[in-house]
């Protein structure tokens, strides 16, 4: 199958703003993929309802993520960019897939078990069937490739199980089995500024794509370091390696090489490294932030983008649902 025919799909939950980790781990690759593949990108607002956000917050988050997607280079002309709740066919499929999804396999999902531990007071059925909704997102457009992080691989495995099970149960070949899209060397894990681990929405250790320059400077200056190298050519401790990882992403190669050399000679001044890193981050993110500010309050433009995305997504989804209903035997009397 040619790349153009290969359907790529990915969604992002509408919680919080996008950070550097989202950008280098996902967005930047989406921007490349839209040039070569048929892509569907959407904002998973239904998925964010498991924690009952306030209506105002939900609405603002969806608008914000849409603007951030566009500001990061996702081009609504080159792909189908839409909001999950705008495509009711996804819910039709969700209901139908729930009939072939076993409670046992859902209960065994790692993310579900995590939620039981973390929020014992709110184990709603939506959490249990979260993977069924995600499978519906994917299968409604009969996607082949799904770029997702490691934490979503088990969900993707279930989407494959449901595709296969549906095809077998109804003796059809409606659904391809979606695979994880592997970015290979382009998959960059962005570390947080707190010394260990990756940048995450909930960890509070991130640089956001739309952070103002002063905010970026403050965050970078506060980043965890150590007391400095004591021997020449010493191995970099994790917090320092993390700063270099970010430097490699946003600075000129000479800049990173300069500071690596200083580290090797034990003459590095972390303050200088941080100042440079902050300025390079600010410059790197400036075009994204400018574009974001230009569109975030343009309700007419964002409304138009969402409406066009809805139309394209529903056209594709309606075809799938028609075939699914026919296969199951749901026909008009
Ligand atoms: N569950 C994904 C996450 O938390 C978001 C998501 C929802 C998704 N539906 C999807 C990702 C379909 C890929 C495909 O990151």
Boltz pocket constraint, residues with backbone or C-beta under 6 A from the ligand:
constraints:
  - pocket:
      binder: B
      contacts: [[A, 9], [A, 10], [A, 11], [A, 12], [A, 13], [A, 44], [A, 47], [A, 133], [A, 134], [A, 137], [A, 138], [A, 146], [A, 147], [A, 148], [A, 152]]
      max_distance: 6.0
